[in-house]
Amino acid sequence: MNISIREVLHRRDLKSFIKLPASIHKDHPNWVPPIYMDDRVFFNSKKNEAFGYCDTILLLAFEGKKPVGRIMGIINKKYNEANNLKEGRFCFLETYNMPLVASKLIRHIEEWSRVKGMKQLVGPLGFSDKDPQGLLVQGYHEPVVIATNCNFPFMVDFVEKEGFTKKLDLVVYKIRIPEKIPEFYQKIHDRVIKNNGHLKVIHFRTRREMKKYVRPVLNLVNETFRNIYAFVPLTEKEMAEFANRYLLILDPEFIKVIENEKSEVVAFILGMADISEGIKACKGRLIPFGILKVFRAKRKTEQLNLLLGAIREDYRNAGLDAILAIKMLEEAHKAKLKVIDSHLELEHNVKVRSEMEKVGGKIYKRFRIYEKNLIQGG
């Protein structure tokens, strides 16, 4: 087998890099294509601000002239400096069932990272924790949701055979939406509302109403996520990019914000009706008519996907999580949804996980981030 590795330096190769997973997963019933208009921005160093504070490399593997694998290497200098690390990352690893291809791609990233002075390689991990992260190691037969990875079991074998071991797991809960709000939540909710008349829950009905809350919400994310593994604070430009990417497809009713008497955002939760079937139907192309298939899928789905949430530190353990949970469950009932996907939760985040389990949540997916020392004997 004649396998060659080529760095992606030209537009034609970048197009191949972005499109390759569709070929690899063409017979994979659960795979969901990316939204290609987003991918073209994400991998464009002139449009994605993260390239400005990261060293990056994109590689394609070829068998003859046919692309058969890809990988991206990242050194997040901002994150490494803030955490005193010498850490390289790999991500967007895709191959057919060809162990030699995976080995060559991974080893290229290892050598690239060593040359740049890195002592460890971790992954799959992108620019930050907001990008898809981890290899799927449990739940291969479950549908894929937005912003998560999808891989065949053989990819786990390929990575582990290259000497990578578990760094941490992220778990995903499936929660059956109860027909009636759990009594313990209702009691907490009523007590918090009674004792905190200065708090106000903001409900949205249009995307226009949401716009002025984008920055306050994302500033709260910056403040509360600072100790979460791989988190990098969003810049003003990245906040604008985030809004442009998601506002079109977010459901206003599944965004809840709590303000205090100073009109400061102190908590929020963000979810959206699952759009995976719509993205599959339009094959990742929203323009010109794909967006209609996405909206149609949102109306038919029975699943709510949680995406993001935060509570300001001085308001934690005060019952705000119960308020947000009840408001979200009420909206889910109105929309006739049946289940909730919790999105990724760090396995050691015991507090959040216990909240999921209180309402009957069961782990149905698990993603694993791997690590490998690059220094011999290290």
C-alpha positions as CSV (number, residue, x, y, z in Angstrom):
1,M,0.0,0.0,0.0
2,N,1.5,3.3,-1.2
3,I,0.4,6.0,1.3
4,S,1.6,9.6,1.0
5,I,0.9,12.5,3.4
6,R,0.5,16.0,2.1
7,E,0.0,19.3,3.9
8,V,-3.1,21.2,3.0
9,L,-1.9,24.4,1.5
10,H,-4.2,25.1,-1.4
11,R,-8.0,25.6,-1.8
12,R,-8.4,22.3,-3.7
13,D,-6.9,20.3,-1.0
14,L,-8.9,22.1,1.7
15,K,-12.0,21.2,-0.2
16,S,-10.9,17.6,-0.2
17,F,-10.2,17.8,3.5
18,I,-13.7,19.1,4.3
19,K,-15.5,16.7,2.0
20,L,-13.6,13.5,2.8
21,P,-15.7,12.4,5.9
22,A,-18.8,12.2,3.7
23,S,-17.1,9.5,1.6
24,I,-15.8,7.7,4.7
25,H,-19.2,7.6,6.4
26,K,-21.4,7.2,3.3
27,D,-22.7,3.9,4.7
28,H,-22.8,5.0,8.4
29,P,-26.5,5.4,9.3
30,N,-25.9,7.7,12.3
31,W,-23.3,10.0,10.8
32,V,-24.4,13.6,10.3
33,P,-22.6,15.9,7.8
34,P,-21.2,19.2,9.0
35,I,-22.9,22.4,8.0
36,Y,-20.5,23.1,5.1
37,M,-20.9,26.9,5.1
38,D,-19.7,26.8,8.8
39,D,-16.8,24.4,7.9
40,R,-15.5,26.7,5.2
41,V,-15.3,29.5,7.8
42,F,-14.0,27.3,10.6
43,F,-11.0,26.1,8.5
44,N,-10.3,29.5,6.9
45,S,-7.4,31.2,8.7
46,K,-8.5,34.6,7.5
47,K,-12.0,34.2,9.0
48,N,-11.4,32.1,12.1
49,E,-9.7,34.2,14.8
50,A,-8.4,31.1,16.6
51,F,-5.8,30.7,13.9
52,G,-4.2,33.9,15.2
53,Y,-3.2,32.5,18.6
54,C,-2.6,28.9,17.5
55,D,0.0,27.0,15.4
56,T,-1.9,24.7,13.0
57,I,-1.3,22.1,10.4
58,L,-3.8,20.2,8.2
59,L,-2.8,16.9,6.6
60,L,-4.3,14.7,3.9
61,A,-3.3,11.1,3.3
62,F,-3.5,9.7,-0.2
63,E,-3.5,6.2,-1.7
64,G,-2.3,7.1,-5.1
65,K,-4.4,10.1,-6.0
66,K,-7.3,9.2,-3.8
67,P,-7.7,11.0,-0.4
68,V,-8.1,8.3,2.3
69,G,-7.4,10.1,5.5
70,R,-7.1,13.5,7.2
71,I,-6.0,15.1,10.5
72,M,-5.4,18.5,12.0
73,G,-2.7,19.5,14.5
74,I,-3.1,22.4,16.8
75,I,-0.9,24.1,19.4
76,N,-3.1,26.6,21.3
77,K,-0.4,29.0,22.5
78,K,-2.9,31.1,24.5
79,Y,-4.1,28.1,26.5
80,N,-0.6,26.6,26.9
81,E,0.8,29.9,28.2
82,A,-2.2,30.4,30.6
83,N,-1.8,26.9,32.0
84,N,2.0,26.4,31.8
85,L,1.7,23.6,29.3
86,K,3.7,22.1,26.4
87,E,0.7,20.5,24.8
88,G,-0.1,19.7,21.2
89,R,-3.5,18.5,20.0
90,F,-4.8,16.4,17.2
91,C,-8.4,16.6,15.9
92,F,-10.6,15.9,12.9
93,L,-8.9,12.5,12.4
94,E,-10.8,10.6,9.7
95,T,-9.8,7.5,7.8
96,Y,-11.3,4.4,6.2
97,N,-10.6,1.2,8.0
98,M,-6.9,1.5,7.2
99,P,-4.6,1.3,10.2
100,L,-1.5,2.3,8.3
101,V,-3.2,5.6,7.2
102,A,-4.1,6.5,10.8
103,S,-0.6,5.6,12.0
104,K,1.1,7.8,9.4
105,L,-1.2,10.8,10.1
106,I,-0.9,10.6,13.9
107,R,2.9,10.2,13.7
108,H,3.2,13.2,11.5
109,I,1.4,15.3,14.1
110,E,3.5,13.8,16.8
111,E,6.7,14.8,15.0
112,W,5.3,18.3,14.1
113,S,4.5,18.8,17.8
114,R,7.9,17.7,18.9
115,V,9.7,20.0,16.6
116,K,7.6,22.9,18.1
117,G,8.8,21.9,21.6
118,M,5.7,20.1,22.8
119,K,6.0,17.4,25.4
120,Q,2.5,15.9,25.1
121,L,-0.1,15.2,22.5
122,V,-3.8,15.1,23.4
123,G,-6.9,14.6,21.4
124,P,-9.2,14.6,19.7
125,L,-9.4,18.2,20.8
126,G,-9.9,21.3,18.7
127,F,-9.2,25.0,19.3
128,S,-11.3,24.9,22.5
129,D,-13.9,22.8,24.3
130,K,-16.6,24.3,22.1
131,D,-15.4,22.3,19.2
132,P,-16.2,18.6,18.9
133,Q,-14.0,16.7,21.2
134,G,-13.1,13.1,22.1
135,L,-13.6,9.8,20.3
136,L,-16.9,8.1,20.8
137,V,-16.2,5.0,22.9
138,Q,-19.8,4.1,24.0
139,G,-23.1,4.6,22.1
140,Y,-22.1,3.8,18.6
141,H,-25.6,3.0,17.6
142,E,-27.1,6.2,18.9
143,P,-28.0,9.2,16.7
144,V,-25.4,11.9,16.4
145,V,-26.2,15.5,17.6
146,I,-24.7,18.8,16.6
147,A,-21.2,19.7,17.7
148,T,-20.2,16.1,18.6
149,N,-17.9,13.6,16.9
150,C,-18.9,10.5,15.2
151,N,-16.5,7.6,14.6
152,F,-16.4,3.9,13.9
153,P,-15.1,1.7,16.7
154,F,-11.9,0.9,14.7
155,M,-10.7,4.5,15.1
156,V,-10.4,3.9,18.9
157,D,-8.3,0.9,18.2
158,F,-6.1,2.8,15.8
159,V,-5.4,5.6,18.4
160,E,-4.8,3.2,21.2
161,K,-2.3,1.1,19.1
162,E,-0.3,4.3,18.7
163,G,0.3,4.4,22.4
164,F,-2.4,6.8,23.5
165,T,-4.1,6.3,26.8
166,K,-7.2,7.8,28.4
167,K,-6.8,11.4,29.7
168,L,-10.5,12.0,30.5
169,D,-14.0,11.0,29.5
170,L,-17.0,13.1,28.7
171,V,-20.4,11.6,29.2
172,V,-23.8,12.3,27.7
173,Y,-27.1,11.7,29.4
174,K,-30.4,10.8,27.9
175,I,-33.3,12.1,30.0
176,R,-36.9,11.2,29.5
177,I,-39.0,14.3,29.9
178,P,-41.4,13.6,32.7
179,E,-45.2,14.2,32.2
180,K,-45.2,16.1,35.4
181,I,-42.5,18.4,36.9
182,P,-40.7,16.5,39.7
183,E,-42.1,17.6,43.0
184,F,-38.6,18.3,44.5
185,Y,-37.8,20.7,41.7
186,Q,-41.2,22.4,42.0
187,K,-40.6,23.0,45.8
188,I,-37.1,24.4,45.2
189,H,-38.4,26.6,42.4
190,D,-41.2,28.0,44.5
191,R,-38.9,28.7,47.5
192,V,-36.3,30.4,45.3
193,I,-38.9,32.6,43.6
194,K,-40.5,33.5,46.9
195,N,-37.2,34.4,48.6
196,N,-35.6,36.2,45.6
197,G,-38.1,38.7,44.3
198,H,-35.2,40.6,42.7
199,L,-34.5,37.8,40.2
200,K,-36.2,37.9,36.8
201,V,-36.5,35.1,34.3
202,I,-36.2,36.3,30.7
203,H,-38.3,34.5,28.1
204,F,-37.7,35.0,24.3
205,R,-40.1,34.6,21.5
206,T,-38.1,36.1,18.6
207,R,-34.4,36.0,17.6
208,R,-34.4,39.8,17.6
209,E,-35.1,39.8,21.3
210,M,-32.1,37.4,21.8
211,K,-29.5,39.6,20.1
212,K,-28.8,42.0,23.0
213,Y,-28.2,39.1,25.3
214,V,-25.5,37.4,23.2
215,R,-22.5,39.3,24.8
216,P,-23.8,39.3,28.4
217,V,-24.4,35.5,28.1
218,L,-21.0,34.8,26.5
219,N,-19.3,37.0,29.0
220,L,-20.8,34.9,31.7
221,V,-19.5,31.8,29.9
222,N,-16.0,33.4,30.0
223,E,-16.3,34.1,33.7
224,T,-17.7,30.7,34.8
225,F,-15.9,28.3,32.4
226,R,-12.4,29.5,33.1
227,N,-11.4,26.3,35.0
228,I,-13.0,23.9,32.6
229,Y,-10.5,21.7,30.7
230,A,-9.6,23.1,27.3
231,F,-11.7,26.3,27.7
232,V,-10.4,29.4,26.0
233,P,-12.2,32.7,26.7
234,L,-14.1,34.1,23.7
235,T,-13.0,37.4,22.3
236,E,-15.5,40.0,21.2
237,K,-15.0,38.9,17.5
238,E,-15.5,35.3,18.4
239,M,-18.7,36.2,20.3
240,A,-19.9,37.9,17.1
241,E,-19.0,34.8,15.1
242,F,-20.8,32.5,17.5
243,A,-23.9,34.6,17.2
244,N,-23.8,34.7,13.4
245,R,-23.3,30.9,13.3
246,Y,-26.1,29.9,15.7
247,L,-28.8,32.6,15.8
248,L,-30.4,31.5,12.6
249,I,-31.1,28.0,13.9
250,L,-31.6,28.5,17.6
251,D,-35.0,28.3,19.1
252,P,-35.8,31.4,21.2
253,E,-38.2,29.4,23.5
254,F,-35.3,27.1,24.5
255,I,-33.1,29.9,25.8
256,K,-33.7,31.1,29.4
257,V,-31.9,33.9,31.1
258,I,-32.0,35.0,34.8
259,E,-31.2,38.6,35.6
260,N,-30.7,40.2,39.0
261,E,-32.0,43.6,40.1
262,K,-29.1,45.3,38.3
263,S,-30.2,43.7,35.0
264,E,-27.0,41.6,35.1
265,V,-27.2,38.1,33.6
266,V,-26.5,35.7,36.4
267,A,-27.6,32.4,34.9
268,F,-28.8,31.0,31.6
269,I,-29.5,27.7,29.8
270,L,-29.5,27.2,26.0
271,G,-31.0,24.3,24.1
272,M,-32.4,23.5,20.7
273,A,-34.7,21.0,19.1
274,D,-32.6,18.4,17.4
275,I,-31.9,19.2,13.8
276,S,-29.7,16.2,12.9
277,E,-32.3,14.6,10.5
278,G,-32.6,18.0,8.7
279,I,-28.9,18.3,8.2
280,K,-28.7,14.8,6.9
281,A,-31.6,15.5,4.5
282,C,-29.9,18.6,3.0
283,K,-26.5,16.9,3.1
284,G,-25.0,19.8,5.1
285,R,-26.0,22.4,2.6
286,L,-28.3,25.0,4.1
287,I,-28.3,27.3,1.0
288,P,-30.6,27.8,-0.8
289,F,-33.3,25.4,0.3
290,G,-31.6,23.1,2.9
291,I,-32.6,25.4,5.7
292,L,-36.2,24.5,5.1
293,K,-35.4,20.8,5.7
294,V,-33.7,21.8,8.9
295,F,-36.8,23.7,10.1
296,R,-39.0,20.8,9.1
297,A,-36.8,18.4,11.1
298,K,-37.1,20.7,14.2
299,R,-40.9,20.6,14.0
300,K,-40.9,16.8,13.8
301,T,-38.2,15.8,16.3
302,E,-39.0,14.6,19.8
303,Q,-35.5,15.4,21.2
304,L,-34.2,18.6,22.9
305,N,-30.5,19.0,22.9
306,L,-28.9,21.0,25.7
307,L,-25.9,23.0,24.4
308,L,-24.7,25.4,27.1
309,G,-25.5,26.7,30.5
310,A,-23.9,28.7,33.4
311,I,-24.6,30.2,36.8
312,R,-22.5,33.0,38.2
313,E,-20.4,31.9,41.1
314,D,-22.0,34.1,43.7
315,Y,-25.5,32.7,42.8
316,R,-24.6,29.0,42.9
317,N,-26.3,26.6,45.3
318,A,-29.2,29.0,45.5
319,G,-31.7,27.0,43.4
320,L,-31.3,28.8,40.1
321,D,-30.6,25.5,38.4
322,A,-34.1,24.3,39.4
323,I,-35.7,27.5,38.0
324,L,-33.9,27.0,34.7
325,A,-34.7,23.2,34.6
326,I,-38.4,23.8,35.2
327,K,-38.7,26.6,32.6
328,M,-36.9,24.3,30.0
329,L,-39.1,21.3,30.9
330,E,-42.2,23.5,30.5
331,E,-41.1,24.6,27.0
332,A,-40.3,21.0,26.1
333,H,-43.9,20.0,27.1
334,K,-45.3,22.7,25.0
335,A,-43.3,21.5,22.0
336,K,-44.3,17.8,22.7
337,L,-40.7,16.7,23.0
338,K,-40.0,13.3,24.7
339,V,-36.2,13.2,25.5
340,I,-33.3,15.4,26.4
341,D,-29.7,15.0,25.3
342,S,-27.5,16.6,28.0
343,H,-24.5,17.2,25.6
344,L,-21.0,16.6,26.9
345,E,-20.3,16.6,30.7
346,L,-16.9,16.1,32.2
347,E,-16.9,12.8,34.0
348,H,-15.5,14.4,37.2
349,N,-18.2,17.2,37.2
350,V,-20.1,15.4,40.0
351,K,-22.4,18.3,40.7
352,V,-23.8,18.6,37.2
353,R,-24.0,14.8,36.8
354,S,-25.9,14.4,40.0
355,E,-28.5,16.9,38.7
356,M,-28.9,14.9,35.5
357,E,-29.4,11.7,37.5
358,K,-31.9,13.3,39.9
359,V,-34.3,13.6,37.0
360,G,-33.6,10.0,35.8
361,G,-30.8,10.7,33.3
362,K,-28.9,7.7,32.1
363,I,-25.5,7.8,30.4
364,Y,-25.9,6.7,26.8
365,K,-22.8,8.0,25.1
366,R,-19.2,8.4,26.2
367,F,-16.4,10.3,24.5
368,R,-12.7,9.9,25.4
369,I,-9.8,12.4,25.1
370,Y,-6.5,10.6,24.8
371,E,-2.9,11.6,25.7
372,K,0.6,10.5,24.9
373,N,4.0,11.7,26.1
374,L,6.2,12.9,23.3
375,I,9.4,12.9,25.3
376,Q,11.0,9.5,25.5
377,G,10.9,8.3,29.1
378,G,8.6,11.2,30.0
